[in-house]
Amino acid sequence: MIRSLGAFACFFMWIKVFYWMRLFESLAYYVKLILQTMTDSMPFMLMVGIIVMSFANFFYVINRNLDSYYEEDTGLTYYASYTGHKMVDVIISVYMMGALGDFESAAYTVGCDAFSVMFMFILATFIICVVFMNMLIAIMGETFGNVTEECEISGLKEQVVMMNDHAWLVDINEIFKN
């Protein structure tokens, strides 16, 4: 448990380095670009989550037909085992299939529902890989254009925000008393 907490603490310490990159004009732009990209893609990620869940639900339900015929004897399923929890495993499998292209296509050709499963496999890879990933690229391109338009302003703004975060360290009244 201590090592796990230590690993997360180290990770977040390195993420904090991004905060300090705002000190430099050339890097402040990229920090702003990263933050704005993440902000702009949040509603889209909700849609990705819904489409992944819809395909995961299909594969989870249709896999129940394999349970009685194949899984007990061969261990064959329409999704891989990552955690040992079937619902989590099918969600991870659909994400890996759609977003990362990691799948074993032969698994979708067996069972009494092979046609339905193969159709949904092709549909899932097309919708998630082609449609949704291209939408993500378009969102990122638009964000890049918006941040680039305000490049100089964004860099200065990030520096001012950082100064404001640390204004409590300096006694302004003492510095400007004369």
C-alpha positions in Angstrom: 0.0 0.0 0.0 2.9 2.4 0.8 4.5 1.8 -2.5 1.2 2.3 -4.4 0.7 5.6 -2.6 4.4 6.5 -3.2 4.0 5.7 -6.9 1.0 8.0 -7.2 2.8 10.7 -5.2 5.7 10.5 -7.6 3.4 10.7 -10.6 1.6 13.7 -9.3 4.9 15.4 -8.4 6.0 15.0 -12.1 2.6 16.4 -13.2 3.2 19.4 -11.0 6.3 20.1 -13.2 3.7 21.2 -15.9 2.6 23.9 -13.5 6.1 25.3 -13.2 6.6 25.2 -17.0 4.3 28.2 -17.1 7.2 30.3 -16.0 8.7 30.2 -19.4 7.0 31.9 -22.3 7.7 29.2 -24.9 6.4 26.4 -22.6 3.4 28.3 -21.1 1.8 28.1 -24.6 2.0 24.3 -24.5 0.7 24.1 -21.0 -2.3 26.2 -22.1 -2.8 24.0 -25.2 -2.8 20.8 -23.1 -5.3 22.2 -20.5 -7.5 23.7 -23.2 -7.5 20.4 -25.2 -8.5 18.5 -22.1 -11.3 21.0 -21.3 -12.6 21.1 -24.9 -12.7 17.3 -25.2 -14.6 16.5 -21.9 -18.1 16.6 -23.5 -16.7 14.4 -26.3 -15.3 11.9 -23.8 -18.7 11.5 -22.3 -20.0 10.5 -25.8 -17.0 8.1 -26.1 -17.9 6.6 -22.8 -21.5 6.1 -23.8 -20.6 4.4 -27.1 -18.0 2.2 -25.4 -20.6 1.2 -22.8 -23.2 0.4 -25.5 -20.9 -2.0 -27.3 -19.6 -3.4 -24.1 -23.1 -4.1 -23.0 -23.8 -5.9 -26.3 -20.7 -8.1 -26.0 -21.4 -8.8 -22.3 -25.0 -10.0 -23.1 -24.1 -11.9 -26.2 -21.2 -13.6 -24.4 -23.8 -15.3 -22.2 -24.6 -17.7 -25.1 -20.9 -18.7 -25.2 -20.8 -19.4 -21.4 -22.9 -22.5 -21.8 -21.3 -23.8 -24.9 -17.6 -22.8 -25.1 -16.3 -20.9 -22.1 -16.5 -23.8 -19.7 -14.6 -26.2 -22.0 -12.3 -23.8 -23.9 -12.2 -20.6 -21.9 -13.3 -18.8 -25.1 -15.1 -15.4 -24.6 -15.7 -12.4 -26.8 -13.6 -10.3 -24.5 -10.3 -10.7 -22.7 -9.8 -11.1 -19.0 -8.0 -8.1 -17.4 -9.3 -7.9 -13.9 -11.4 -11.0 -13.4 -14.6 -9.0 -13.2 -16.6 -9.7 -16.3 -18.3 -6.3 -16.7 -15.0 -4.4 -16.2 -13.2 -6.8 -18.5 -15.7 -6.3 -21.4 -15.5 -2.5 -21.0 -11.7 -2.6 -21.1 -11.8 -5.0 -24.1 -14.1 -2.7 -26.1 -11.9 0.3 -25.3 -8.8 -1.7 -26.4 -10.6 -2.9 -29.5 -12.0 0.5 -30.6 -9.5 3.0 -29.5 -6.3 1.1 -29.6 -7.0 -1.6 -32.2 -6.0 -4.4 -29.9 -8.3 -7.4 -30.6 -8.3 -11.1 -31.5 -10.6 -11.2 -34.5 -10.9 -15.0 -34.5 -12.7 -14.9 -31.2 -15.6 -13.1 -33.0 -16.2 -15.9 -35.5 -17.3 -18.7 -33.1 -20.6 -19.5 -31.4 -24.2 -19.5 -32.5 -24.2 -15.7 -32.7 -21.0 -15.4 -34.9 -22.7 -13.3 -37.6 -24.2 -10.8 -35.1 -20.9 -10.6 -33.1 -18.8 -10.1 -36.2 -21.2 -7.4 -37.5 -21.0 -5.6 -34.1 -17.3 -6.0 -34.0 -17.0 -4.3 -37.4 -19.4 -1.6 -36.5 -17.6 -1.0 -33.2 -14.2 -0.7 -34.8 -15.6 1.6 -37.5 -17.6 3.9 -35.2 -15.0 4.1 -32.4 -11.8 4.1 -34.5 -12.9 6.0 -37.6 -15.8 8.3 -36.6 -14.9 9.1 -33.0 -11.2 9.3 -33.3 -11.5 11.6 -36.3 -13.9 13.8 -34.3 -11.3 13.9 -31.5 -8.7 15.0 -34.1 -11.0 17.8 -35.3 -11.6 19.0 -31.7 -7.9 19.0 -31.1 -7.3 20.9 -34.4 -9.9 23.6 -33.5 -8.4 24.0 -30.0 -4.9 24.3 -31.5 -6.1 27.0 -33.8 -7.8 28.9 -30.9 -4.8 28.7 -28.6 -2.4 29.6 -31.4 -4.5 32.8 -32.1 -3.9 33.9 -28.6 -0.4 32.5 -28.3 1.3 35.6 -26.8 -1.7 36.5 -24.6 -1.9 32.9 -23.3 1.8 32.8 -22.4 1.5 36.1 -20.5 -1.7 35.1 -18.9 -0.2 31.8 -17.6 2.7 33.7 -16.1 0.3 36.2 -14.4 -1.8 33.4 -13.0 1.3 31.8 -11.6 2.4 35.1 -10.0 -1.1 35.5 -8.5 -0.8 32.0 -7.1 2.3 33.0 -5.2 1.4 36.7 -4.4 1.0 35.7 -0.7 4.7 35.2 -0.5 5.5 38.9 -1.1 4.5 41.8 1.1 3.3 44.3 -1.5 2.8 47.1 1.0 6.4 46.8 2.2 7.8 46.8 -1.4 5.7 49.8 -2.5 5.6 51.8 0.7 7.5 54.7 -0.8 
